[in-house]
Amino acid sequence: MMEICAFDFDGTLTRSDTLLGMIRHHRGMAGLLGVLLWHSPLLLLMKVGLYSNGKVKRKVFDMCFGGMAVADFDNLCREYAAKHHGILRTNGMRCIDNALRRGSKVVIVSASIENWVRPFFHGYESIEIVGTKIETEDGKLTGRFITENCYGGEKVARLLELYPDRKAYRLVAYGDSRGDRELLAFADERHYKEFDKQG
């Protein structure tokens, strides 16, 4: 039976949040603080469960990247990954290497934008990236998403789009937060905060 290893990205394979990292890379620390301050009422509502994290994320993304040329955004994503490759957890990447060596399929299932997750796995062409997809129009980012925020139950739904026959594979899942709860519950084998203390 085929084995699929599904990894969350932010917090599980990385030591920091990449949305905040991308904003800081693009706008600097002052710009990041300004964005957080501007959206602080919605962030507080999100924390207490009164506002969708996906809606907050879309508003933040639109403010920071809406209207940018797709080519410029993709270049920014590649620059960010190259400069901050060190945020990847060593043992998390070792786990991925081991999974690939034994012939498992590896899927990164992340709420982060696919465009900046993918460059972190340059040289790992067999790894599939499943994340939040952005909308573009006339070569520019609209600031909107064309998929649901890949969080919670959406992670399971997106994985099933790729691999619909659940009886055909054994699923091993790695996560670290509330957004991974449904994916972990769906798996045959689950690992929570597996790499936190391992670097």
C-alpha positions as CSV (number, residue, x, y, z in Angstrom):
1,M,0.0,0.0,0.0
2,M,1.2,3.5,-0.9
3,E,2.3,5.7,2.0
4,I,1.6,9.4,1.9
5,C,3.4,11.7,4.4
6,A,1.6,15.0,4.7
7,F,3.4,17.9,6.5
8,D,2.1,21.2,7.6
9,F,4.6,23.9,6.8
10,D,4.5,27.0,9.2
11,G,5.5,25.9,12.7
12,T,5.9,22.3,11.8
13,L,8.7,22.5,9.3
14,T,9.6,26.1,10.0
15,R,10.7,28.0,13.1
16,S,8.6,31.1,12.2
17,D,5.5,32.2,10.4
18,T,6.2,32.8,6.7
19,L,3.3,35.2,6.1
20,L,4.8,37.6,8.6
21,G,8.2,36.8,7.3
22,M,7.2,37.7,3.7
23,I,5.7,41.0,4.8
24,R,8.8,41.9,6.7
25,H,11.0,40.9,3.8
26,H,8.9,43.1,1.5
27,R,8.2,46.0,3.7
28,G,10.7,45.9,6.6
29,M,10.0,45.7,10.3
30,A,8.3,49.1,10.4
31,G,6.0,48.0,7.6
32,L,5.1,44.7,9.3
33,L,4.3,46.5,12.5
34,G,2.1,49.0,10.6
35,V,0.2,46.2,8.9
36,L,-0.4,44.4,12.3
37,L,-1.5,47.6,14.0
38,W,-3.9,48.4,11.2
39,H,-5.5,45.0,11.4
40,S,-5.3,44.6,15.2
41,P,-9.1,44.8,15.9
42,L,-9.7,42.0,13.4
43,L,-6.7,40.0,14.8
44,L,-8.2,40.3,18.3
45,L,-11.6,39.1,17.0
46,M,-9.9,36.2,15.3
47,K,-8.1,35.2,18.4
48,V,-11.4,34.9,20.3
49,G,-13.1,33.0,17.5
50,L,-15.3,35.8,16.3
51,Y,-13.7,36.4,12.9
52,S,-12.4,34.0,10.3
53,N,-8.7,33.7,10.1
54,G,-9.0,33.2,6.3
55,K,-10.8,36.6,6.0
56,V,-8.1,38.4,8.1
57,K,-5.4,36.7,6.1
58,R,-7.0,37.8,2.8
59,K,-7.2,41.4,4.0
60,V,-3.6,41.4,5.2
61,F,-2.4,39.8,1.9
62,D,-4.4,42.3,-0.2
63,M,-2.9,45.3,1.7
64,C,0.6,44.0,1.3
65,F,0.6,42.4,-2.1
66,G,-2.5,43.4,-4.0
67,G,-1.8,45.0,-7.4
68,M,1.8,43.6,-7.6
69,A,2.9,42.1,-10.8
70,V,2.9,38.2,-10.7
71,A,6.5,38.1,-11.9
72,D,7.6,40.5,-9.2
73,F,5.7,38.6,-6.5
74,D,7.2,35.3,-7.6
75,N,10.7,36.8,-7.6
76,L,10.1,38.2,-4.1
77,C,9.0,34.7,-3.0
78,R,12.2,33.1,-4.4
79,E,14.3,35.8,-2.7
80,Y,12.6,35.3,0.6
81,A,13.1,31.5,0.5
82,A,16.7,31.8,-0.5
83,K,17.5,34.4,2.2
84,H,15.5,32.6,5.0
85,H,16.1,28.9,4.2
86,G,17.5,28.6,7.7
87,I,14.0,28.7,9.2
88,L,13.5,25.1,8.1
89,R,13.8,22.7,11.0
90,T,16.7,20.3,10.4
91,N,15.0,17.2,11.7
92,G,11.8,18.0,9.8
93,M,13.7,18.1,6.5
94,R,15.6,14.9,7.5
95,C,12.2,13.3,8.1
96,I,11.1,14.3,4.6
97,D,14.4,12.9,3.1
98,N,13.8,9.6,4.9
99,A,10.2,9.4,3.6
100,L,11.3,10.0,0.0
101,R,14.1,7.4,0.4
102,R,11.6,4.7,1.4
103,G,9.4,5.6,-1.5
104,S,6.6,7.5,0.2
105,K,4.8,10.4,-1.4
106,V,5.4,13.7,0.3
107,V,2.8,16.4,0.3
108,I,3.2,19.8,2.0
109,V,-0.3,20.9,3.1
110,S,-0.2,24.5,4.2
111,A,-2.4,27.5,4.8
112,S,0.5,29.6,3.4
113,I,0.5,30.8,-0.2
114,E,1.9,28.2,-2.6
115,N,4.1,30.7,-4.3
116,W,6.4,31.2,-1.4
117,V,6.2,27.7,0.0
118,R,7.4,26.0,-3.2
119,P,10.8,27.8,-3.4
120,F,11.7,26.3,0.0
121,F,11.7,22.9,-1.7
122,H,13.9,23.7,-4.7
123,G,15.5,20.4,-5.8
124,Y,12.6,18.4,-4.4
125,E,10.6,18.1,-7.6
126,S,8.6,15.1,-6.4
127,I,7.2,16.9,-3.4
128,E,3.6,18.2,-4.0
129,I,2.7,21.6,-2.6
130,V,-0.9,22.1,-1.5
131,G,-1.5,25.6,-0.2
132,T,-3.7,28.7,-0.5
133,K,-3.9,29.8,-4.1
134,I,-3.9,33.4,-5.1
135,E,-6.0,35.0,-7.8
136,T,-4.3,36.9,-10.7
137,E,-5.7,39.1,-13.4
138,D,-3.9,40.7,-16.3
139,G,-0.6,39.6,-14.9
140,K,-1.2,41.2,-11.4
141,L,-2.3,39.9,-8.0
142,T,-5.9,40.9,-7.2
143,G,-5.3,40.5,-3.5
144,R,-7.9,37.7,-3.4
145,F,-7.6,33.9,-3.2
146,I,-9.1,31.4,-5.6
147,T,-9.3,28.6,-3.0
148,E,-10.4,28.6,0.6
149,N,-7.7,29.3,3.1
150,C,-6.0,25.9,3.4
151,Y,-6.6,25.5,7.1
152,G,-8.5,23.0,9.2
153,G,-10.9,20.8,7.3
154,E,-9.8,22.4,4.0
155,K,-6.5,20.6,4.4
156,V,-8.3,17.3,4.3
157,A,-10.5,18.4,1.4
158,R,-7.5,19.5,-0.7
159,L,-5.6,16.3,0.1
160,L,-8.6,14.2,-1.1
161,E,-8.7,16.2,-4.3
162,L,-5.2,14.8,-5.0
163,Y,-5.8,11.3,-3.6
164,P,-9.5,10.6,-3.5
165,D,-9.3,6.8,-2.9
166,R,-8.6,6.8,0.9
167,K,-8.4,3.0,1.1
168,A,-5.5,3.0,-1.4
169,Y,-2.9,4.6,0.9
170,R,-1.7,4.9,4.4
171,L,-1.5,8.5,5.6
172,V,1.1,9.8,8.0
173,A,0.5,13.4,9.1
174,Y,2.6,16.0,10.8
175,G,1.2,19.2,12.4
176,D,1.6,21.7,15.2
177,S,-1.5,23.8,15.6
178,R,-5.3,24.0,15.6
179,G,-5.3,24.4,11.9
180,D,-3.9,20.8,11.6
181,R,-6.4,19.1,13.9
182,E,-8.6,17.7,11.1
183,L,-5.7,16.5,9.1
184,L,-4.1,14.7,12.1
185,A,-7.5,13.1,12.9
186,F,-7.8,11.9,9.3
187,A,-4.4,10.2,9.3
188,D,-3.5,6.6,10.2
189,E,-0.4,7.8,12.0
190,R,-0.1,11.3,13.5
191,H,2.7,13.4,14.8
192,Y,2.1,16.6,16.8
193,K,4.9,19.1,17.3
194,E,7.3,16.3,16.3
195,F,10.2,18.6,15.5
196,D,9.8,21.4,18.1
197,K,12.6,20.3,20.4
198,Q,14.8,18.8,17.7
199,G,15.8,21.8,15.8
